Each structure stands twice: as C-alpha cells, then as structure tokens.
Amino acid sequence: MNLITITTFLPLAGAIVLLLSGALASRNTDRERLDNRYRWVALIVTAVTFFVSLRIIAKFDISGVGPQLWQKVPWIGSLGANYYVGVDGVSVWLVLLTTFLMPISILASWGVTKRVREYMLFMLILETGMIGVFVSWDLLLFYLFFEITLIPMYFLIGVWGGERRVYAAIKFFIYTVVGSLLMLVALIAVYFYNAKAAGAYSFDIVEITSNIAAGKTAIPENLKLWLWLAFALAFFIKVPVFPFHTWLPDAHVEAPTAGSIILAGVLLKMGTYGLMRFNLPFFPDISQKAAPYVMALAVVGIIYGALVAMVQPDMKKLVAYSSVSHLGFVVLGIFSFTDLAMQGALYQMLAHGVSTGALFLCVGIVYERRHTRMIAEYGGIATPMPQYSTMFLIVALSSLGLPLLNGFIGEFLILLGAFASPVAHAKLFAVLGATGVILSAVYLLWMLQRVIFGEVKMRENAELEDLNAREKWALVPLVAMAIVMGVAPMLFLRVSEKSVSDVRQSVVGAGEKSVGSVR
C-alpha cells in the first residue's frame, strides 16, 4: 500500500479499534483499566504513525518539484474526482509536524478522565483529517479533509474544554464553516472554468494549476477578485489574520491542553498552507495586486497581537494572542514574493508549531497542579520546579526569536526577504513587522519574570512537584526540536527550496530573476 495512504489512515484505523474495543468491553471490566487501555492504544497508534511518516522524508527527493510518493485512484468518475495524494516540499514538513505533535498531545491528555475513549477517538480522527489536508492533490478531497477536522475539534473544545467551552466551540465552528462555504463556492467555479478550457471535468490541483499558468483556464476578470477573496477569507479565518482572529483566544483558552497544542501547532497552518497552495498559483495577478493590502493586515496582526498579549493576566490567553502575532509574520512572508521570505514563512510555520505547542504544554503542566492560569498566582517556581523552569525558559526564548533557536530563523528570513520584496511599501512593512520581534520579547520575558523568577510568595507554589516522567517525554522532544531547528536550519530548508521557488514563480512569472536565496 502507498506510504502516504498508510500515514493518513493509520490514525483512523486506530480510532476504529478504539470504537470496537469499547463496544466489546465487558461491563464488569474496571473503568480505570479500560481508560488506561484507550490511552495506550492512542499513544501507540500516533507513535507508529510518526515513525511511518519518517519514511516519507527519507524517500523524498529534494531536487523534485510537484507531488512525490503519490497515489492516484479513480474516485467519482462522473465528476472527475480522484483519490490523489502525495507530498511536495511545501507539505512534507507539515505532515511530519502533525505526526510529531500527536503523540505529545496524547501524553499531554493523560490526565483526562471524562469519556476517555471518545476523547482519544476524536484525537485520532483529527489526525487523519489534518494529514489528509496536507497530502491531498484533488480539490474535492482537500475540501473534505479540511471540513473533517472541524468535527473532532468542535467536540474536543465543547465537551472537554473549560467553563465557557460551548460558547468557544460554537464560535470556532461558525467562523470556520462560513469561511469553508465561501471556499466551496470558489472551488466549484474554478472547477467549471477549468473544465470549459480543458474539455473534461477534473479536480486535479496539478492540472488546474498548469492550465492557469499556461493561460488555458480563462476565468473572467470580473470574477477573479471575488473567487480570490472567497479562498482568501476561508484561509484568513483559519490562520487567523486580523480582523478575523476573535475566535482564536476563546478556542485556545477553553480547549484542553492537547486541543490548544494541535490548534496552534497544526490547524492554523492549514490556513497559511492554503494561501500558498491555492490563492497564489490559482490567481497570480490578483495575488500581486492584493499583496500590499494583505501585508498591511499581516503587520497590523503582528503588532496588535503582541500588544494585546502584553496586557493578558492569563498565561494561556497570552500565548493565544502571541499566535496571532507570529502567524502575521507567516502571512507577511508569503505575500512578499521572494524566495527568502516564502522559505522563511514555511519555516516559521514549523517553528511556531513546535514553540507554541510547547508553550501551551508548559501552561497545561502547571495548570494541572494549581488549577489556575493567572500569572499573579505564580512566582518563583524555578525553586521547586527547576527542570520545568529550564524547559519553559528555552521554549519561551525560542518563541521570541533568540538566535540558535528555531524562532529566529523564520522571522529573520521573512524580514530579510520582505525588505527585498518588489511589492509596494514592502520595506515599510518589513520595518514595522520587525517591531513585533521586540514586543514579543517584552511580553514573553515579562511573563517569565513573574512566573518563574523571584521569591516564592505562596505556599502552594513552594510545594509544586517538578516534571514527572510522562511530562518529560512530552516536553523534551519539543525542546530538542527547537534547538535542532535553530542550529541546523538547512536540514529543513533544502527540502522545501524547490517547491517554494516553484510557488513563487507561479506568481511573479518564470522570466523574472529570483530575489534572494537560502543558499
């Protein structure tokens, strides 16, 4: 069987096993024993999925462009829809990021005691949906996977979240569904205009992109902007780009720890991935015209997210608003249309997934002990929790962009590439965006000062236990990855270089000389 297919559907097979094991379990079986069994099944399945996915990167040819390790099987012949999966340099690391974060998320969920089987089942279904988004090369298949992710995340927030979980879940669902429906309309329009030009119906993303690049697919000029906006709004909401960000803090704060890790680490990247995969190559002329406006929104998001994060009394909400700021850098890089900035944008997606996922995990660890996320309730916990505090410090420094840690590489490439961008006012946007780096240092260092350092003023904090074995297994890989990505970025950049350059050329034209290189 195809390696991509195995990686995609192995978690779903695990979900089916959980479903059957619950149905076949004896009524006399101890509930705690059953719950432990469900936890271990989910952990083993996600760990095996990660190790299987490593074979994808091992077999990936960095000199190739377009989908690799692909599988194409007829699906709905009358519509021209196929089960078409594969990876390129843009998507391969996002698949690895997903499979890397899932076992960590399961370990972070070990303390869940309510409906454990259903919780783990939704986590596994969610993993299949997220991987499916990144490996789909058929528009209809992509849309189905894109929508599938909404259902398990809705229940994870709505059932296992905090006090305002229902409100947060409904808000998350409404925002994302509205965007998805707009994308569906645009998707159908592109499908029909491509069929009109090609003489046959097809959802093949490679074929549609090639036809548009060759001028075969003629979308009316008065419709291009509206179709671009329909795709863009779906992805802007998912990122989220200012001012479509209001659902994110509520979802993050109310979601369980694992939900926040996956939401920040993977689900938000579906928006930035969609911009690179569809908006840029499908509508290159509109993307160029819209670039200054999108870059302006990205800069507003960078500064706004950082300023709001500075005044948050809740650690989890602070990290949530930091995501709005950091994802603004990604959007700024994508619409700079330089190799450096676009490579930096993809790298920042990976770095943000690791660093912010680790920050949410750190917040969740102390929340399990103190049952509060208020910064004022902590102080001096480096004394009772030295191992935890060391790792918290490293991931916070990686998030603010300290050199030799992962956050520095992406932001540096984005700002360098944006400064050399041909887009109008790009230099101004780069300078303004750089202020986000300074502001991130302010709110993250201030949080560290108030939470970790100083004297222990509360008896509850003096008695806190340091990391246990399970928490170390969850946190150490994230810290290690932050260091590896900061010290050896070319391990990752070489893999994506060809594909990112191909996306850029689809926008600016093959005849224009590339601005900048990561070599």
URNORWO-V875076 format. One record per helix or strand of 3 or more residues. SS is the DSSP state (2 for helix, 1 for strand). FROM is the first residue (numbers start at 1). LEN is the number of residues. If there is no record, write none. Layout:
SS;FROM;LEN  SS;FROM;LEN
This chain:
2;3;22  2;31;29  1;68;9  2;77;3  1;81;7  2;92;17  2;116;20  2;139;22  2;165;34  2;205;10  2;221;19  2;246;9  2;257;11  2;269;14  2;284;27  2;315;20  2;339;32  2;375;3  2;386;15  2;406;14  2;426;26  2;459;4  2;469;19  2;490;19
